[in-house]
Amino acid sequence: MLCSVACGGAANADLVGRGAELYLDQCALCHKPAVSCIAPVLSGLIGREAGSEDFEYSAAFQQAEFAWTPEILNAYLQYPRQMVPGNGMAYFGLDDAAARAAIVAYVVSLGTSE
């Protein structure tokens, strides 16, 4: 499903649209696309080193050693507490693979930091 993120076309537009809806429902309370608020900015997330944005991260994220990719974001959305133990995000994960793929597609559509 994640290959759809890079494939383009109407299917990708539909996936991004569904991701935007899910983002508004599950993420937007804390994460704003372009303004750091309660949580870090998500525009430009892909390619960014974890914990590197101008935000007061938990010690766990400050010590994380990975750059965000669509695959890592997908895994994080499924198991945030296992991916970065001790992170401060009040989110327990999303089991639905299709919903995760849609959210990832939306976040990718916000641009990369590369």
PyMOL CGO cylinders between C-alpha atoms (Angstrom):
from pymol import cmd
from pymol.cgo import CYLINDER

trace = [
    CYLINDER, 0.00, 0.00, 0.00, 2.86, 2.42, 0.72, 0.3, 1, 1, 1, 1, 1, 1,
    CYLINDER, 2.86, 2.42, 0.72, 4.04, 2.16, -2.88, 0.3, 1, 1, 1, 1, 1, 1,
    CYLINDER, 4.04, 2.16, -2.88, 0.89, 4.11, -3.74, 0.3, 1, 1, 1, 1, 1, 1,
    CYLINDER, 0.89, 4.11, -3.74, 2.44, 7.14, -2.05, 0.3, 1, 1, 1, 1, 1, 1,
    CYLINDER, 2.44, 7.14, -2.05, 5.02, 7.49, -4.80, 0.3, 1, 1, 1, 1, 1, 1,
    CYLINDER, 5.02, 7.49, -4.80, 2.95, 6.24, -7.74, 0.3, 1, 1, 1, 1, 1, 1,
    CYLINDER, 2.95, 6.24, -7.74, 0.91, 9.38, -8.42, 0.3, 1, 1, 1, 1, 1, 1,
    CYLINDER, 0.91, 9.38, -8.42, -2.37, 9.56, -10.32, 0.3, 1, 1, 1, 1, 1, 1,
    CYLINDER, -2.37, 9.56, -10.32, -5.98, 9.51, -9.20, 0.3, 1, 1, 1, 1, 1, 1,
    CYLINDER, -5.98, 9.51, -9.20, -5.47, 6.60, -6.80, 0.3, 1, 1, 1, 1, 1, 1,
    CYLINDER, -5.47, 6.60, -6.80, -2.79, 8.59, -4.99, 0.3, 1, 1, 1, 1, 1, 1,
    CYLINDER, -2.79, 8.59, -4.99, -5.02, 11.69, -4.89, 0.3, 1, 1, 1, 1, 1, 1,
    CYLINDER, -5.02, 11.69, -4.89, -7.79, 9.60, -3.34, 0.3, 1, 1, 1, 1, 1, 1,
    CYLINDER, -7.79, 9.60, -3.34, -5.35, 8.15, -0.80, 0.3, 1, 1, 1, 1, 1, 1,
    CYLINDER, -5.35, 8.15, -0.80, -4.05, 11.62, 0.12, 0.3, 1, 1, 1, 1, 1, 1,
    CYLINDER, -4.05, 11.62, 0.12, -7.64, 12.88, 0.45, 0.3, 1, 1, 1, 1, 1, 1,
    CYLINDER, -7.64, 12.88, 0.45, -8.52, 10.01, 2.77, 0.3, 1, 1, 1, 1, 1, 1,
    CYLINDER, -8.52, 10.01, 2.77, -5.32, 10.67, 4.69, 0.3, 1, 1, 1, 1, 1, 1,
    CYLINDER, -5.32, 10.67, 4.69, -6.26, 14.33, 5.12, 0.3, 1, 1, 1, 1, 1, 1,
    CYLINDER, -6.26, 14.33, 5.12, -9.59, 13.27, 6.61, 0.3, 1, 1, 1, 1, 1, 1,
    CYLINDER, -9.59, 13.27, 6.61, -7.94, 10.83, 9.00, 0.3, 1, 1, 1, 1, 1, 1,
    CYLINDER, -7.94, 10.83, 9.00, -5.28, 13.40, 9.89, 0.3, 1, 1, 1, 1, 1, 1,
    CYLINDER, -5.28, 13.40, 9.89, -7.98, 15.90, 10.85, 0.3, 1, 1, 1, 1, 1, 1,
    CYLINDER, -7.98, 15.90, 10.85, -9.72, 13.25, 12.94, 0.3, 1, 1, 1, 1, 1, 1,
    CYLINDER, -9.72, 13.25, 12.94, -6.69, 11.69, 14.64, 0.3, 1, 1, 1, 1, 1, 1,
    CYLINDER, -6.69, 11.69, 14.64, -3.68, 14.01, 14.41, 0.3, 1, 1, 1, 1, 1, 1,
    CYLINDER, -3.68, 14.01, 14.41, -4.65, 17.65, 13.92, 0.3, 1, 1, 1, 1, 1, 1,
    CYLINDER, -4.65, 17.65, 13.92, -5.58, 18.32, 17.53, 0.3, 1, 1, 1, 1, 1, 1,
    CYLINDER, -5.58, 18.32, 17.53, -1.86, 18.32, 18.33, 0.3, 1, 1, 1, 1, 1, 1,
    CYLINDER, -1.86, 18.32, 18.33, 0.01, 18.31, 14.99, 0.3, 1, 1, 1, 1, 1, 1,
    CYLINDER, 0.01, 18.31, 14.99, -0.39, 21.29, 12.69, 0.3, 1, 1, 1, 1, 1, 1,
    CYLINDER, -0.39, 21.29, 12.69, 1.04, 21.02, 9.16, 0.3, 1, 1, 1, 1, 1, 1,
    CYLINDER, 1.04, 21.02, 9.16, 3.12, 24.20, 9.39, 0.3, 1, 1, 1, 1, 1, 1,
    CYLINDER, 3.12, 24.20, 9.39, 2.99, 25.61, 12.94, 0.3, 1, 1, 1, 1, 1, 1,
    CYLINDER, 2.99, 25.61, 12.94, 4.61, 24.02, 15.98, 0.3, 1, 1, 1, 1, 1, 1,
    CYLINDER, 4.61, 24.02, 15.98, 1.97, 23.95, 18.70, 0.3, 1, 1, 1, 1, 1, 1,
    CYLINDER, 1.97, 23.95, 18.70, 1.49, 21.06, 21.13, 0.3, 1, 1, 1, 1, 1, 1,
    CYLINDER, 1.49, 21.06, 21.13, 3.45, 18.76, 18.84, 0.3, 1, 1, 1, 1, 1, 1,
    CYLINDER, 3.45, 18.76, 18.84, 6.07, 19.16, 16.09, 0.3, 1, 1, 1, 1, 1, 1,
    CYLINDER, 6.07, 19.16, 16.09, 5.31, 20.41, 12.60, 0.3, 1, 1, 1, 1, 1, 1,
    CYLINDER, 5.31, 20.41, 12.60, 4.61, 17.63, 10.11, 0.3, 1, 1, 1, 1, 1, 1,
    CYLINDER, 4.61, 17.63, 10.11, 5.27, 19.46, 6.84, 0.3, 1, 1, 1, 1, 1, 1,
    CYLINDER, 5.27, 19.46, 6.84, 8.73, 18.46, 5.68, 0.3, 1, 1, 1, 1, 1, 1,
    CYLINDER, 8.73, 18.46, 5.68, 8.76, 15.46, 8.03, 0.3, 1, 1, 1, 1, 1, 1,
    CYLINDER, 8.76, 15.46, 8.03, 9.96, 12.95, 5.43, 0.3, 1, 1, 1, 1, 1, 1,
    CYLINDER, 9.96, 12.95, 5.43, 13.75, 13.06, 5.29, 0.3, 1, 1, 1, 1, 1, 1,
    CYLINDER, 13.75, 13.06, 5.29, 14.05, 14.92, 8.59, 0.3, 1, 1, 1, 1, 1, 1,
    CYLINDER, 14.05, 14.92, 8.59, 16.11, 13.46, 11.43, 0.3, 1, 1, 1, 1, 1, 1,
    CYLINDER, 16.11, 13.46, 11.43, 13.90, 12.41, 14.33, 0.3, 1, 1, 1, 1, 1, 1,
    CYLINDER, 13.90, 12.41, 14.33, 13.92, 15.00, 17.10, 0.3, 1, 1, 1, 1, 1, 1,
    CYLINDER, 13.92, 15.00, 17.10, 15.62, 17.66, 14.96, 0.3, 1, 1, 1, 1, 1, 1,
    CYLINDER, 15.62, 17.66, 14.96, 12.78, 20.16, 14.40, 0.3, 1, 1, 1, 1, 1, 1,
    CYLINDER, 12.78, 20.16, 14.40, 12.64, 23.27, 16.59, 0.3, 1, 1, 1, 1, 1, 1,
    CYLINDER, 12.64, 23.27, 16.59, 10.44, 21.70, 19.27, 0.3, 1, 1, 1, 1, 1, 1,
    CYLINDER, 10.44, 21.70, 19.27, 10.87, 20.61, 22.89, 0.3, 1, 1, 1, 1, 1, 1,
    CYLINDER, 10.87, 20.61, 22.89, 11.14, 16.84, 22.31, 0.3, 1, 1, 1, 1, 1, 1,
    CYLINDER, 11.14, 16.84, 22.31, 11.17, 14.13, 24.95, 0.3, 1, 1, 1, 1, 1, 1,
    CYLINDER, 11.17, 14.13, 24.95, 14.59, 12.71, 25.82, 0.3, 1, 1, 1, 1, 1, 1,
    CYLINDER, 14.59, 12.71, 25.82, 13.59, 9.59, 23.90, 0.3, 1, 1, 1, 1, 1, 1,
    CYLINDER, 13.59, 9.59, 23.90, 13.15, 11.52, 20.65, 0.3, 1, 1, 1, 1, 1, 1,
    CYLINDER, 13.15, 11.52, 20.65, 16.25, 13.61, 21.26, 0.3, 1, 1, 1, 1, 1, 1,
    CYLINDER, 16.25, 13.61, 21.26, 18.21, 10.35, 21.37, 0.3, 1, 1, 1, 1, 1, 1,
    CYLINDER, 18.21, 10.35, 21.37, 16.43, 8.66, 18.44, 0.3, 1, 1, 1, 1, 1, 1,
    CYLINDER, 16.43, 8.66, 18.44, 18.76, 7.87, 15.56, 0.3, 1, 1, 1, 1, 1, 1,
    CYLINDER, 18.76, 7.87, 15.56, 16.71, 7.71, 12.38, 0.3, 1, 1, 1, 1, 1, 1,
    CYLINDER, 16.71, 7.71, 12.38, 15.42, 9.93, 9.63, 0.3, 1, 1, 1, 1, 1, 1,
    CYLINDER, 15.42, 9.93, 9.63, 11.72, 9.81, 8.83, 0.3, 1, 1, 1, 1, 1, 1,
    CYLINDER, 11.72, 9.81, 8.83, 10.74, 7.80, 5.76, 0.3, 1, 1, 1, 1, 1, 1,
    CYLINDER, 10.74, 7.80, 5.76, 7.25, 6.73, 4.72, 0.3, 1, 1, 1, 1, 1, 1,
    CYLINDER, 7.25, 6.73, 4.72, 8.04, 3.22, 5.98, 0.3, 1, 1, 1, 1, 1, 1,
    CYLINDER, 8.04, 3.22, 5.98, 9.29, 4.43, 9.37, 0.3, 1, 1, 1, 1, 1, 1,
    CYLINDER, 9.29, 4.43, 9.37, 6.29, 6.74, 9.76, 0.3, 1, 1, 1, 1, 1, 1,
    CYLINDER, 6.29, 6.74, 9.76, 3.99, 3.81, 8.97, 0.3, 1, 1, 1, 1, 1, 1,
    CYLINDER, 3.99, 3.81, 8.97, 5.67, 1.66, 11.63, 0.3, 1, 1, 1, 1, 1, 1,
    CYLINDER, 5.67, 1.66, 11.63, 5.62, 4.54, 14.13, 0.3, 1, 1, 1, 1, 1, 1,
    CYLINDER, 5.62, 4.54, 14.13, 1.91, 5.15, 13.59, 0.3, 1, 1, 1, 1, 1, 1,
    CYLINDER, 1.91, 5.15, 13.59, 1.26, 1.47, 14.29, 0.3, 1, 1, 1, 1, 1, 1,
    CYLINDER, 1.26, 1.47, 14.29, 3.48, 1.14, 17.37, 0.3, 1, 1, 1, 1, 1, 1,
    CYLINDER, 3.48, 1.14, 17.37, 4.67, 4.56, 18.60, 0.3, 1, 1, 1, 1, 1, 1,
    CYLINDER, 4.67, 4.56, 18.60, 5.60, 3.37, 22.10, 0.3, 1, 1, 1, 1, 1, 1,
    CYLINDER, 5.60, 3.37, 22.10, 7.63, 0.45, 20.77, 0.3, 1, 1, 1, 1, 1, 1,
    CYLINDER, 7.63, 0.45, 20.77, 9.37, 2.48, 18.04, 0.3, 1, 1, 1, 1, 1, 1,
    CYLINDER, 9.37, 2.48, 18.04, 10.48, 5.24, 20.43, 0.3, 1, 1, 1, 1, 1, 1,
    CYLINDER, 10.48, 5.24, 20.43, 10.09, 4.00, 24.01, 0.3, 1, 1, 1, 1, 1, 1,
    CYLINDER, 10.09, 4.00, 24.01, 9.53, 6.89, 26.39, 0.3, 1, 1, 1, 1, 1, 1,
    CYLINDER, 9.53, 6.89, 26.39, 8.23, 9.31, 23.74, 0.3, 1, 1, 1, 1, 1, 1,
    CYLINDER, 8.23, 9.31, 23.74, 5.75, 11.89, 24.96, 0.3, 1, 1, 1, 1, 1, 1,
    CYLINDER, 5.75, 11.89, 24.96, 3.08, 11.42, 22.31, 0.3, 1, 1, 1, 1, 1, 1,
    CYLINDER, 3.08, 11.42, 22.31, -0.33, 10.58, 23.77, 0.3, 1, 1, 1, 1, 1, 1,
    CYLINDER, -0.33, 10.58, 23.77, -1.18, 8.14, 20.99, 0.3, 1, 1, 1, 1, 1, 1,
    CYLINDER, -1.18, 8.14, 20.99, -1.29, 4.37, 21.31, 0.3, 1, 1, 1, 1, 1, 1,
    CYLINDER, -1.29, 4.37, 21.31, -1.14, 3.44, 17.64, 0.3, 1, 1, 1, 1, 1, 1,
    CYLINDER, -1.14, 3.44, 17.64, -3.30, 2.61, 14.65, 0.3, 1, 1, 1, 1, 1, 1,
    CYLINDER, -3.30, 2.61, 14.65, -3.82, -1.03, 13.67, 0.3, 1, 1, 1, 1, 1, 1,
    CYLINDER, -3.82, -1.03, 13.67, -5.62, -0.32, 10.38, 0.3, 1, 1, 1, 1, 1, 1,
    CYLINDER, -5.62, -0.32, 10.38, -2.94, -0.64, 7.65, 0.3, 1, 1, 1, 1, 1, 1,
    CYLINDER, -2.94, -0.64, 7.65, -5.07, 1.17, 5.04, 0.3, 1, 1, 1, 1, 1, 1,
    CYLINDER, -5.07, 1.17, 5.04, -5.66, 4.10, 7.39, 0.3, 1, 1, 1, 1, 1, 1,
    CYLINDER, -5.66, 4.10, 7.39, -1.94, 4.30, 8.18, 0.3, 1, 1, 1, 1, 1, 1,
    CYLINDER, -1.94, 4.30, 8.18, -1.08, 4.26, 4.46, 0.3, 1, 1, 1, 1, 1, 1,
    CYLINDER, -1.08, 4.26, 4.46, -3.52, 7.12, 3.88, 0.3, 1, 1, 1, 1, 1, 1,
    CYLINDER, -3.52, 7.12, 3.88, -2.09, 9.22, 6.72, 0.3, 1, 1, 1, 1, 1, 1,
    CYLINDER, -2.09, 9.22, 6.72, 1.44, 8.55, 5.45, 0.3, 1, 1, 1, 1, 1, 1,
    CYLINDER, 1.44, 8.55, 5.45, 0.39, 9.60, 1.94, 0.3, 1, 1, 1, 1, 1, 1,
    CYLINDER, 0.39, 9.60, 1.94, -1.03, 12.84, 3.34, 0.3, 1, 1, 1, 1, 1, 1,
    CYLINDER, -1.03, 12.84, 3.34, 2.10, 13.61, 5.36, 0.3, 1, 1, 1, 1, 1, 1,
    CYLINDER, 2.10, 13.61, 5.36, 4.27, 12.88, 2.29, 0.3, 1, 1, 1, 1, 1, 1,
    CYLINDER, 4.27, 12.88, 2.29, 2.08, 15.32, 0.33, 0.3, 1, 1, 1, 1, 1, 1,
    CYLINDER, 2.08, 15.32, 0.33, 3.04, 18.06, 2.81, 0.3, 1, 1, 1, 1, 1, 1,
    CYLINDER, 3.04, 18.06, 2.81, 6.58, 17.97, 1.40, 0.3, 1, 1, 1, 1, 1, 1,
    CYLINDER, 6.58, 17.97, 1.40, 9.96, 16.60, 2.36, 0.3, 1, 1, 1, 1, 1, 1,
    CYLINDER, 9.96, 16.60, 2.36, 12.95, 18.10, 4.09, 0.3, 1, 1, 1, 1, 1, 1,
    CYLINDER, 12.95, 18.10, 4.09, 15.31, 16.70, 1.44, 0.3, 1, 1, 1, 1, 1, 1,
]
cmd.load_cgo(trace, "trace")
